[in-house]
Each structure stands twice: as C-alpha cells, then as structure tokens.
Amino acid sequence: MAIERQLTVEARKARPEASVRFERDGQILTMFWDWEYKGQRLSYSRAELRQDYEKDPEMVGAVVDFCVIQMGVLEKGIDDAALR
C-alpha cells in the first residue's frame, strides 16, 4: 500500500485534476488515470511490477513523469483533431 500512496502523492502534484486508482494482479500494479480535457473524458493506464518499485525508489517519480507525458500526447491528439 505504501507504493500506491507514494504514486498518489506524486500524481496529485503533477496533475491535480486527474483521479488515480490502482489494481493489483499478483506482482503487477496498474495505475489508472482519469481526467477531463476540453469536455472529453480521458483515461490512461500504466502497469509495472511491484518489485521494480521496491528495487528503485526513484521509479515512482519516473512512472508519474512518463504517465504525464503520455497524457499530454492524448491531449495533443484532441487539439490536433480540432484543427482538422
């Protein structure tokens, strides 16, 4: 549960408008992000091995950063579609 708490804290710092939830399936921890952008509901998820978080304390920040970048890509897709 400590990993989920760390991920939640970092996620709220990076994207306070997004809700974050988790699912555990054996050793796999999946982080789900849900947010709204320009009136559209968006979702993104990322799965990692729990043991990887335990091995590398910096992985929490790296995973949140990666998710935020991917969320930006999704938002850019909406922006680009609006220009067509």
Chimera marker file (.cmm) of the C-alpha trace (Angstrom):
<marker_set name="trace">
<marker id="1" x="0.000" y="0.000" z="0.000" r="1" g="1" b="0" radius="0.5"/>
<marker id="2" x="2.937" y="2.348" z="0.548" r="1" g="1" b="0" radius="0.5"/>
<marker id="3" x="3.757" y="2.342" z="-3.168" r="1" g="1" b="0" radius="0.5"/>
<marker id="4" x="0.201" y="3.351" z="-4.066" r="1" g="1" b="0" radius="0.5"/>
<marker id="5" x="0.351" y="6.156" z="-1.512" r="1" g="1" b="0" radius="0.5"/>
<marker id="6" x="3.630" y="7.468" z="-2.957" r="1" g="1" b="0" radius="0.5"/>
<marker id="7" x="2.271" y="7.275" z="-6.501" r="1" g="1" b="0" radius="0.5"/>
<marker id="8" x="-0.918" y="9.081" z="-5.470" r="1" g="1" b="0" radius="0.5"/>
<marker id="9" x="1.008" y="11.910" z="-3.792" r="1" g="1" b="0" radius="0.5"/>
<marker id="10" x="3.238" y="12.396" z="-6.837" r="1" g="1" b="0" radius="0.5"/>
<marker id="11" x="0.296" y="12.139" z="-9.237" r="1" g="1" b="0" radius="0.5"/>
<marker id="12" x="-1.644" y="14.819" z="-7.354" r="1" g="1" b="0" radius="0.5"/>
<marker id="13" x="1.363" y="17.123" z="-7.518" r="1" g="1" b="0" radius="0.5"/>
<marker id="14" x="1.730" y="16.597" z="-11.263" r="1" g="1" b="0" radius="0.5"/>
<marker id="15" x="-1.929" y="16.533" z="-12.361" r="1" g="1" b="0" radius="0.5"/>
<marker id="16" x="-4.249" y="17.555" z="-9.515" r="1" g="1" b="0" radius="0.5"/>
<marker id="17" x="-7.309" y="17.452" z="-11.794" r="1" g="1" b="0" radius="0.5"/>
<marker id="18" x="-6.873" y="13.734" z="-12.503" r="1" g="1" b="0" radius="0.5"/>
<marker id="19" x="-8.187" y="10.918" z="-10.360" r="1" g="1" b="0" radius="0.5"/>
<marker id="20" x="-5.880" y="7.969" z="-9.797" r="1" g="1" b="0" radius="0.5"/>
<marker id="21" x="-6.752" y="4.409" z="-8.825" r="1" g="1" b="0" radius="0.5"/>
<marker id="22" x="-4.871" y="1.125" z="-8.660" r="1" g="1" b="0" radius="0.5"/>
<marker id="23" x="-5.377" y="-2.567" z="-9.317" r="1" g="1" b="0" radius="0.5"/>
<marker id="24" x="-3.124" y="-5.359" z="-8.125" r="1" g="1" b="0" radius="0.5"/>
<marker id="25" x="-2.859" y="-8.620" z="-10.011" r="1" g="1" b="0" radius="0.5"/>
<marker id="26" x="-0.203" y="-10.763" z="-8.426" r="1" g="1" b="0" radius="0.5"/>
<marker id="27" x="3.066" y="-8.869" z="-8.800" r="1" g="1" b="0" radius="0.5"/>
<marker id="28" x="1.614" y="-6.373" z="-11.298" r="1" g="1" b="0" radius="0.5"/>
<marker id="29" x="0.446" y="-2.972" z="-10.096" r="1" g="1" b="0" radius="0.5"/>
<marker id="30" x="-1.623" y="-0.999" z="-12.604" r="1" g="1" b="0" radius="0.5"/>
<marker id="31" x="-2.147" y="2.723" z="-12.168" r="1" g="1" b="0" radius="0.5"/>
<marker id="32" x="-5.240" y="4.206" z="-13.828" r="1" g="1" b="0" radius="0.5"/>
<marker id="33" x="-5.597" y="7.930" z="-14.533" r="1" g="1" b="0" radius="0.5"/>
<marker id="34" x="-8.963" y="9.510" z="-15.372" r="1" g="1" b="0" radius="0.5"/>
<marker id="35" x="-9.416" y="13.184" z="-16.237" r="1" g="1" b="0" radius="0.5"/>
<marker id="36" x="-11.340" y="15.566" z="-18.450" r="1" g="1" b="0" radius="0.5"/>
<marker id="37" x="-9.812" y="17.660" z="-21.213" r="1" g="1" b="0" radius="0.5"/>
<marker id="38" x="-11.821" y="20.131" z="-23.285" r="1" g="1" b="0" radius="0.5"/>
<marker id="39" x="-15.058" y="18.377" z="-22.416" r="1" g="1" b="0" radius="0.5"/>
<marker id="40" x="-13.792" y="14.866" z="-23.176" r="1" g="1" b="0" radius="0.5"/>
<marker id="41" x="-13.266" y="12.155" z="-20.587" r="1" g="1" b="0" radius="0.5"/>
<marker id="42" x="-9.849" y="10.564" z="-20.960" r="1" g="1" b="0" radius="0.5"/>
<marker id="43" x="-8.148" y="7.582" z="-19.364" r="1" g="1" b="0" radius="0.5"/>
<marker id="44" x="-4.606" y="6.279" z="-19.299" r="1" g="1" b="0" radius="0.5"/>
<marker id="45" x="-3.124" y="3.294" z="-17.506" r="1" g="1" b="0" radius="0.5"/>
<marker id="46" x="0.363" y="2.026" z="-16.795" r="1" g="1" b="0" radius="0.5"/>
<marker id="47" x="1.340" y="-1.375" z="-15.376" r="1" g="1" b="0" radius="0.5"/>
<marker id="48" x="4.615" y="-2.148" z="-13.632" r="1" g="1" b="0" radius="0.5"/>
<marker id="49" x="5.958" y="-4.924" z="-11.447" r="1" g="1" b="0" radius="0.5"/>
<marker id="50" x="5.645" y="-4.068" z="-7.762" r="1" g="1" b="0" radius="0.5"/>
<marker id="51" x="9.126" y="-5.403" z="-7.123" r="1" g="1" b="0" radius="0.5"/>
<marker id="52" x="10.550" y="-2.831" z="-9.556" r="1" g="1" b="0" radius="0.5"/>
<marker id="53" x="9.175" y="-0.035" z="-7.366" r="1" g="1" b="0" radius="0.5"/>
<marker id="54" x="10.720" y="-1.692" z="-4.322" r="1" g="1" b="0" radius="0.5"/>
<marker id="55" x="14.135" y="-2.028" z="-6.009" r="1" g="1" b="0" radius="0.5"/>
<marker id="56" x="14.331" y="1.563" z="-7.251" r="1" g="1" b="0" radius="0.5"/>
<marker id="57" x="12.876" y="4.367" z="-5.096" r="1" g="1" b="0" radius="0.5"/>
<marker id="58" x="13.182" y="6.845" z="-7.981" r="1" g="1" b="0" radius="0.5"/>
<marker id="59" x="10.854" y="4.752" z="-10.114" r="1" g="1" b="0" radius="0.5"/>
<marker id="60" x="7.759" y="6.346" z="-8.550" r="1" g="1" b="0" radius="0.5"/>
<marker id="61" x="8.674" y="9.763" z="-9.912" r="1" g="1" b="0" radius="0.5"/>
<marker id="62" x="9.779" y="8.315" z="-13.253" r="1" g="1" b="0" radius="0.5"/>
<marker id="63" x="6.499" y="6.451" z="-13.757" r="1" g="1" b="0" radius="0.5"/>
<marker id="64" x="4.422" y="9.516" z="-12.856" r="1" g="1" b="0" radius="0.5"/>
<marker id="65" x="6.506" y="11.656" z="-15.230" r="1" g="1" b="0" radius="0.5"/>
<marker id="66" x="6.054" y="9.116" z="-18.022" r="1" g="1" b="0" radius="0.5"/>
<marker id="67" x="2.286" y="8.981" z="-17.434" r="1" g="1" b="0" radius="0.5"/>
<marker id="68" x="2.017" y="12.780" z="-17.503" r="1" g="1" b="0" radius="0.5"/>
<marker id="69" x="3.894" y="12.865" z="-20.822" r="1" g="1" b="0" radius="0.5"/>
<marker id="70" x="1.564" y="10.242" z="-22.290" r="1" g="1" b="0" radius="0.5"/>
<marker id="71" x="-1.458" y="12.161" z="-21.022" r="1" g="1" b="0" radius="0.5"/>
<marker id="72" x="-0.133" y="15.226" z="-22.820" r="1" g="1" b="0" radius="0.5"/>
<marker id="73" x="0.131" y="13.190" z="-26.020" r="1" g="1" b="0" radius="0.5"/>
<marker id="74" x="-3.537" y="12.210" z="-25.686" r="1" g="1" b="0" radius="0.5"/>
<marker id="75" x="-4.498" y="15.846" z="-25.137" r="1" g="1" b="0" radius="0.5"/>
<marker id="76" x="-2.442" y="16.907" z="-28.168" r="1" g="1" b="0" radius="0.5"/>
<marker id="77" x="-4.406" y="14.387" z="-30.230" r="1" g="1" b="0" radius="0.5"/>
<marker id="78" x="-7.615" y="16.133" z="-29.217" r="1" g="1" b="0" radius="0.5"/>
<marker id="79" x="-6.132" y="19.522" z="-30.075" r="1" g="1" b="0" radius="0.5"/>
<marker id="80" x="-4.896" y="18.280" z="-33.458" r="1" g="1" b="0" radius="0.5"/>
<marker id="81" x="-8.264" y="16.725" z="-34.278" r="1" g="1" b="0" radius="0.5"/>
<marker id="82" x="-9.976" y="20.048" z="-33.534" r="1" g="1" b="0" radius="0.5"/>
<marker id="83" x="-7.774" y="21.770" z="-36.139" r="1" g="1" b="0" radius="0.5"/>
<marker id="84" x="-8.898" y="19.485" z="-38.965" r="1" g="1" b="0" radius="0.5"/>
<link id1="1" id2="2" r="1" g="1" b="0" radius="0.2"/>
<link id1="2" id2="3" r="1" g="1" b="0" radius="0.2"/>
<link id1="3" id2="4" r="1" g="1" b="0" radius="0.2"/>
<link id1="4" id2="5" r="1" g="1" b="0" radius="0.2"/>
<link id1="5" id2="6" r="1" g="1" b="0" radius="0.2"/>
<link id1="6" id2="7" r="1" g="1" b="0" radius="0.2"/>
<link id1="7" id2="8" r="1" g="1" b="0" radius="0.2"/>
<link id1="8" id2="9" r="1" g="1" b="0" radius="0.2"/>
<link id1="9" id2="10" r="1" g="1" b="0" radius="0.2"/>
<link id1="10" id2="11" r="1" g="1" b="0" radius="0.2"/>
<link id1="11" id2="12" r="1" g="1" b="0" radius="0.2"/>
<link id1="12" id2="13" r="1" g="1" b="0" radius="0.2"/>
<link id1="13" id2="14" r="1" g="1" b="0" radius="0.2"/>
<link id1="14" id2="15" r="1" g="1" b="0" radius="0.2"/>
<link id1="15" id2="16" r="1" g="1" b="0" radius="0.2"/>
<link id1="16" id2="17" r="1" g="1" b="0" radius="0.2"/>
<link id1="17" id2="18" r="1" g="1" b="0" radius="0.2"/>
<link id1="18" id2="19" r="1" g="1" b="0" radius="0.2"/>
<link id1="19" id2="20" r="1" g="1" b="0" radius="0.2"/>
<link id1="20" id2="21" r="1" g="1" b="0" radius="0.2"/>
<link id1="21" id2="22" r="1" g="1" b="0" radius="0.2"/>
<link id1="22" id2="23" r="1" g="1" b="0" radius="0.2"/>
<link id1="23" id2="24" r="1" g="1" b="0" radius="0.2"/>
<link id1="24" id2="25" r="1" g="1" b="0" radius="0.2"/>
<link id1="25" id2="26" r="1" g="1" b="0" radius="0.2"/>
<link id1="26" id2="27" r="1" g="1" b="0" radius="0.2"/>
<link id1="27" id2="28" r="1" g="1" b="0" radius="0.2"/>
<link id1="28" id2="29" r="1" g="1" b="0" radius="0.2"/>
<link id1="29" id2="30" r="1" g="1" b="0" radius="0.2"/>
<link id1="30" id2="31" r="1" g="1" b="0" radius="0.2"/>
<link id1="31" id2="32" r="1" g="1" b="0" radius="0.2"/>
<link id1="32" id2="33" r="1" g="1" b="0" radius="0.2"/>
<link id1="33" id2="34" r="1" g="1" b="0" radius="0.2"/>
<link id1="34" id2="35" r="1" g="1" b="0" radius="0.2"/>
<link id1="35" id2="36" r="1" g="1" b="0" radius="0.2"/>
<link id1="36" id2="37" r="1" g="1" b="0" radius="0.2"/>
<link id1="37" id2="38" r="1" g="1" b="0" radius="0.2"/>
<link id1="38" id2="39" r="1" g="1" b="0" radius="0.2"/>
<link id1="39" id2="40" r="1" g="1" b="0" radius="0.2"/>
<link id1="40" id2="41" r="1" g="1" b="0" radius="0.2"/>
<link id1="41" id2="42" r="1" g="1" b="0" radius="0.2"/>
<link id1="42" id2="43" r="1" g="1" b="0" radius="0.2"/>
<link id1="43" id2="44" r="1" g="1" b="0" radius="0.2"/>
<link id1="44" id2="45" r="1" g="1" b="0" radius="0.2"/>
<link id1="45" id2="46" r="1" g="1" b="0" radius="0.2"/>
<link id1="46" id2="47" r="1" g="1" b="0" radius="0.2"/>
<link id1="47" id2="48" r="1" g="1" b="0" radius="0.2"/>
<link id1="48" id2="49" r="1" g="1" b="0" radius="0.2"/>
<link id1="49" id2="50" r="1" g="1" b="0" radius="0.2"/>
<link id1="50" id2="51" r="1" g="1" b="0" radius="0.2"/>
<link id1="51" id2="52" r="1" g="1" b="0" radius="0.2"/>
<link id1="52" id2="53" r="1" g="1" b="0" radius="0.2"/>
<link id1="53" id2="54" r="1" g="1" b="0" radius="0.2"/>
<link id1="54" id2="55" r="1" g="1" b="0" radius="0.2"/>
<link id1="55" id2="56" r="1" g="1" b="0" radius="0.2"/>
<link id1="56" id2="57" r="1" g="1" b="0" radius="0.2"/>
<link id1="57" id2="58" r="1" g="1" b="0" radius="0.2"/>
<link id1="58" id2="59" r="1" g="1" b="0" radius="0.2"/>
<link id1="59" id2="60" r="1" g="1" b="0" radius="0.2"/>
<link id1="60" id2="61" r="1" g="1" b="0" radius="0.2"/>
<link id1="61" id2="62" r="1" g="1" b="0" radius="0.2"/>
<link id1="62" id2="63" r="1" g="1" b="0" radius="0.2"/>
<link id1="63" id2="64" r="1" g="1" b="0" radius="0.2"/>
<link id1="64" id2="65" r="1" g="1" b="0" radius="0.2"/>
<link id1="65" id2="66" r="1" g="1" b="0" radius="0.2"/>
<link id1="66" id2="67" r="1" g="1" b="0" radius="0.2"/>
<link id1="67" id2="68" r="1" g="1" b="0" radius="0.2"/>
<link id1="68" id2="69" r="1" g="1" b="0" radius="0.2"/>
<link id1="69" id2="70" r="1" g="1" b="0" radius="0.2"/>
<link id1="70" id2="71" r="1" g="1" b="0" radius="0.2"/>
<link id1="71" id2="72" r="1" g="1" b="0" radius="0.2"/>
<link id1="72" id2="73" r="1" g="1" b="0" radius="0.2"/>
<link id1="73" id2="74" r="1" g="1" b="0" radius="0.2"/>
<link id1="74" id2="75" r="1" g="1" b="0" radius="0.2"/>
<link id1="75" id2="76" r="1" g="1" b="0" radius="0.2"/>
<link id1="76" id2="77" r="1" g="1" b="0" radius="0.2"/>
<link id1="77" id2="78" r="1" g="1" b="0" radius="0.2"/>
<link id1="78" id2="79" r="1" g="1" b="0" radius="0.2"/>
<link id1="79" id2="80" r="1" g="1" b="0" radius="0.2"/>
<link id1="80" id2="81" r="1" g="1" b="0" radius="0.2"/>
<link id1="81" id2="82" r="1" g="1" b="0" radius="0.2"/>
<link id1="82" id2="83" r="1" g="1" b="0" radius="0.2"/>
<link id1="83" id2="84" r="1" g="1" b="0" radius="0.2"/>
</marker_set>
